[in-house]
């Protein structure tokens, strides 16, 4: 039977804060039972809260009723314990606990809530099946590692608010039910009861509203904004997430980047006591793709992509020469001292992975013995093979992986293989935080499915001045005044300077295939707003969850989000999404039909 708290049950200490300086003090602690140890005439209970664990002690000096109550207590019971702090006995000190030198001799004990046997132990030492853990997320969230991550996320959010407030930003909330506009991913739609047949959208970002706030004269806006995108999930993506969203007026790209660098420097110092040198290094999109095969490169290790096209353009291997003749290239990465690890079987696995990305295959040279083993050697002369080895600066013990195709295939394929090998070969140093800015992205990317140009970021991004002449004649040549901040291969932030000339904005929309009617229907309110005086402005959105994930060393956003979704965008604990009744749908004027 649960016992009720009274006015006397006032918590004086959190469990993890009791110290030797408290010896002799009367204290009251509350929390969950980590474990109970019955030693006959001696019982110990480890009591846990979000700050840590403290040991409760019961012995032959304890009141019999209290001792008997302690005897029946099990894991995850919720207790209130009054008692006296005393030193642990000789040889009983636990140096691994901040409270390990003391214990509380309990003089009053209340069971505030009994607990059934939990579906798994609340500790970090045992791996729990993901489905079970997420189904019982309220139990899973008691684990110390998850609590540390969630509390670190809170610290990051606090530093963000403090820093941007101090720099003159105003926190302004933007609507959660907005007009559906094309921004890349699918919108989550909300039906309107009053306007039957019409829908609100949940914001993919506050993009349009924060630009309108600049037009409204608020100068500097900040928001820890909730965003929603109906897209496929992965380790660093959830359907709903939080971004540190900002916008600034009368600034250049340099001003916005410097402001974000200041935040990064401060948050790493305050939360992790790590000094991040600024300014952060920069690389263009083109260089990032050519060197790393990714627009979010992990620069904690080398193994940069090499272009072998000039070396092999006249060789006897048709796969290479035909790729070059078709306007593609032959590119490679060299894994140093990897021949022992990258056996033929492992290379076959990498080949399948490359095919899954879109490559037709994977050529290789594995130099394990005195003579290199080349998968295409029969098509080469000894001189041609030697030229490839020299170009890759290969030595005995190395492995070269080669892809021949259009650059849109070769570069991302080798970029993905590079990341896999970085982990497999243990090339990534622990505790390293490698930041960089990626700048000068292409404005447009060609969509082969729809046969027209899409905006790589969003259509409100300012093109570089020197590229405006190519806007209609050669959109592929247009680069944007935008910037991504990357940390250890994870995109943390994306931002840009915005278009403020409504005539230029209309040109951009038309290149994207929108008619005047489309523009007015989808973005008319924004284009009209530009006609009433728009200051130069720009901004960015930084993923709070992603930042917390990298700073805490977590493998997935699930480990820094309290109640995450799984791969199919469902939440296992509450089992949402769920069907609603036909009556509820009728009120909204909609119906669900079965797929044929």
KOLPAFI-400844 format. One record per residue (C-alpha): y, x, z; residue in three letters. Coordinates in steps of 0.1 Angstrom, whole numbers, plus 5000, padded with zeros to 4 digits. Layout:
// residues N
YXZALA...
// end
This chain:
// residues 596
500050005000UNK503350154990UNK505850215018UNK509450135015UNK512350385018UNK514750325046UNK518250455055UNK516650745073UNK514850855041UNK517651065027UNK516551355005UNK518151675018UNK516551924993UNK514951914959UNK511452064961UNK512152374942UNK515352464962UNK513752524996UNK514152895006UNK513653135035UNK517253065045UNK516152715053UNK513552825079UNK513852615111UNK515752335093UNK514751975093UNK514451865057UNK513351565036UNK511851615001UNK510551364976UNK508451394945UNK505051384929UNK501851544942UNK500751834920UNK497551884940UNK496051834974UNK493852104991UNK491651995020UNK490452295041UNK489052095069UNK491452125098UNK494152225074UNK495652035044UNK498152155019UNK499951934993UNK501952084965UNK504951844959UNK506751864926UNK510051744912UNK512151854882UNK513252164901UNK509852304910UNK507152284937UNK507152314975UNK504052334998UNK503652065025UNK501452165054UNK499351965078UNK497252115106UNK495852055141UNK499452015154UNK500051725131UNK500151365142UNK496651225135UNK497950935115UNK499951165093UNK497051405089UNK494651115079UNK497250985054UNK497551335039UNK493751345036UNK493751035013UNK496551154990UNK495651244954UNK497451384923UNK500651204911UNK501151004943UNK504850974950UNK505751094985UNK508651125009UNK508051405034UNK510151495064UNK509451815083UNK510452155094UNK510652455071UNK508552745084UNK507353075069UNK503953085053UNK501153255072UNK500453625067UNK498753685033UNK499653325022UNK502953405004UNK502953304967UNK505153554948UNK504953334916UNK506853054932UNK510553064942UNK509452854973UNK506353074978UNK507453235011UNK507852905029UNK506252565036UNK507252235052UNK505352135083UNK505351755078UNK506351535107UNK506851205088UNK505051105055UNK505550805033UNK503550715003UNK506150554981UNK503750494952UNK500050544948UNK498750664914UNK495650614894UNK493950924882UNK496151034853UNK494751064818UNK495351444820UNK496451704845UNK500251754847UNK500452124840UNK501052364812UNK497752554814UNK495552304796UNK496052184761UNK496151804758UNK495351604727UNK498651514710UNK497851144706UNK496851114743UNK499851304755UNK502251094734UNK500550764744UNK501150854780UNK504451024773UNK505850934808UNK503151144823UNK503451424797UNK507151444804UNK506351554840UNK505051884827UNK507252174838UNK507652314802UNK508851984788UNK511151924817UNK512652274812UNK513152194775UNK514751854781UNK517052004807UNK517952294784UNK518852034757UNK521151874783UNK522852214790UNK523452274753UNK525051924750UNK527251994780UNK528352334766UNK529152164733UNK531351904748UNK533152154771UNK533752404742UNK535052154717UNK537151964742UNK538752294752UNK539552354715UNK541452034710UNK538651804697UNK538651434704UNK535251264710UNK535350944689UNK532350714684UNK531650584649UNK529650264641UNK525850254642UNK525749964617UNK527350064585UNK527450004548UNK524350144529UNK525450434507UNK523350684488UNK523251004509UNK519851164500UNK517251004522UNK516350634525UNK518450424549UNK516950234578UNK518149884571UNK519249614596UNK519249254584UNK522249034592UNK521648694607UNK525048564597UNK525248714563UNK521748624551UNK520448854524UNK522749134534UNK521949434554UNK523649694575UNK522350054574UNK521850284603UNK523850604597UNK522250904581UNK525351084594UNK528850974603UNK530151144571UNK532450884557UNK533850774590UNK534751124602UNK536551184569UNK538450864574UNK539350974609UNK541051284594UNK542951054570UNK543950854601UNK545651164617UNK543251254645UNK543051614633UNK539951724652UNK536951494658UNK533651564677UNK530651344684UNK527151394696UNK526051154669UNK522850974665UNK521550984629UNK518650804611UNK516850904580UNK513750734565UNK511951044552UNK508751234557UNK508351404591UNK507551764599UNK507851994629UNK511652024626UNK512351664615UNK512351324633UNK513450994618UNK516250974645UNK518051274657UNK521251404673UNK523851624656UNK526951794670UNK529251644644UNK532751764638UNK535651744614UNK538951934613UNK542151884593UNK544452144578UNK541852414578UNK539852634554UNK536152704553UNK536853024574UNK538352824602UNK535452584605UNK532852864603UNK534753064630UNK534852754653UNK531152704650UNK530453074656UNK532553054688UNK530252774700UNK527052964692UNK528353264710UNK529153054741UNK526052844742UNK523653134739UNK525553324766UNK525853034791UNK522352894785UNK520153204778UNK522553484788UNK522153624753UNK525053794735UNK525253684698UNK527453924678UNK530053754656UNK531053714629UNK527653614617UNK526353784585UNK526653584552UNK524553554521UNK525053344489UNK522553084480UNK521553284449UNK520953594469UNK518953404496UNK516653254469UNK516253574450UNK515453784481UNK513653544504UNK512753244482UNK514453004506UNK517952874513UNK517152904550UNK515653254552UNK514053404582UNK515553754583UNK513653874614UNK511354054591UNK511454214556UNK508954164528UNK511654064504UNK510853924470UNK510854174441UNK511454094404UNK508754254383UNK509954094350UNK511354404334UNK508254604344UNK505754364329UNK507554204300UNK505654404274UNK502354424293UNK499054294280UNK498754004305UNK499653684287UNK500353494319UNK503253724327UNK504653764293UNK504553394285UNK506253304317UNK509153544308UNK509353414273UNK509653064286UNK512753164306UNK510953224339UNK510153544358UNK507353744374UNK508053794411UNK506153954440UNK506054024477UNK504354334492UNK502554304525UNK502554654540UNK499354764557UNK497854424553UNK494654494532UNK492454474563UNK493754134573UNK494253984538UNK490553984527UNK489653824494UNK488853504514UNK492253504529UNK493953564496UNK491953264482UNK493453044510UNK496953164501UNK496253084464UNK495352734473UNK498552704493UNK500552834464UNK498952584441UNK499852304466UNK503452404463UNK503452394425UNK502352734413UNK499552754387UNK497953044405UNK498353364424UNK497753714410UNK497253994435UNK496754364440UNK494754464471UNK494754834478UNK492054864505UNK490155164492UNK491055464471UNK491355244440UNK493554934440UNK491754604433UNK493854414408UNK492954054399UNK494354104363UNK493454474358UNK491454414327UNK494554304308UNK496554614317UNK496554984307UNK496355234336UNK500055314330UNK501054944332UNK499254904365UNK500755224378UNK504255094368UNK503654774389UNK502454984419UNK505555204416UNK507954904413UNK506454754445UNK506455094463UNK502755024471UNK500555254491UNK496955234501UNK496554954527UNK499054724510UNK498654394493UNK500954254465UNK501053884457UNK502453784424UNK503653454409UNK504753404372UNK506553084363UNK510052924362UNK512253054390UNK512152704406UNK508452774412UNK508153144417UNK510953174443UNK510052894467UNK506252974464UNK506753334474UNK509253224501UNK506553004516UNK503853274514UNK506353524529UNK506753294560UNK503053244563UNK502453624562UNK505253694586UNK503253494613UNK499753594602UNK500653974602UNK502653944634UNK505854074618UNK508253854637UNK509654014669UNK509753804700UNK513053714715UNK515053784683UNK517753544672UNK518853614636UNK521753404625UNK523353394590UNK525553184569UNK524353074535UNK527252994512UNK528152904477UNK525352644471UNK525052484437UNK526952154438UNK524451974416UNK520651984412UNK518751834383UNK516451544391UNK513651544366UNK512351204378UNK515651024372UNK516951254344UNK520351304359UNK522251534383UNK522151484421UNK524551624447UNK522751904466UNK524751834497UNK526751514493UNK529251394467UNK532351454489UNK531951834489UNK534752034473UNK533752244443UNK534952604442UNK538252614422UNK536852854396UNK534052614388UNK536052304381UNK536152374343UNK532352334342UNK532351994359UNK531551784329UNK530452054304UNK527952254325UNK527352094359UNK524652354367UNK527352624369UNK529352444396UNK529152594430UNK530352414462UNK532652514490UNK529852444515UNK527952644541UNK524752634561UNK524052814594UNK520552934596UNK518653064627UNK515253224624UNK514453034593UNK515652704606UNK518752524591UNK520952454622UNK524152334605UNK525352214572UNK529052154563UNK531652174537UNK535252144527UNK535851784515UNK537451654483UNK540851494491UNK542051424455UNK540851074446UNK540951154409UNK538651464414UNK536351244436UNK536050994408UNK535151274384UNK532451394407UNK530951044410UNK530851004372UNK529051334368UNK526451194392UNK525950904369UNK528050644388UNK530150394367UNK533650284378UNK531949964390UNK529350164410UNK532150374426UNK534150074436UNK531149894450UNK529650184470UNK532650404479UNK535750194470UNK537050194505UNK536950574507UNK538550634472UNK541250384481UNK541950564514UNK542550894496UNK545450734478UNK547350694510UNK547751054520UNK544751274528UNK545051604546UNK542951904536UNK539851884558UNK536251984563UNK533551974589UNK529952024598UNK526951874615UNK524752094637UNK521251974647UNK521251954685UNK517551894686UNK516852194663UNK519152414683UNK517352324715UNK513952374698UNK514752734688UNK516552824720UNK513652694742UNK511052854720UNK509352524712UNK507152474682UNK508352124673UNK511151884679UNK508651674699UNK509051934727UNK512751874731UNK512951504724UNK512051274753UNK510350994732UNK509451134697UNK507850974667UNK504751104651UNK503951184614UNK503950814603UNK507250744621UNK505550544649UNK505950594686UNK502450594702UNK503650504737UNK505450174729UNK503450124697UNK506550054676UNK507249954649UNK505449614654UNK505449294634UNK507849014644UNK507148644642UNK507748434611UNK510248234631UNK512348544639UNK512248644602UNK513248294592UNK516448314613UNK517348624593UNK516548464560UNK513848714550UNK510048714547UNK507348974545UNK505148974515UNK501749144512UNK501449414485UNK499249314456UNK
// end
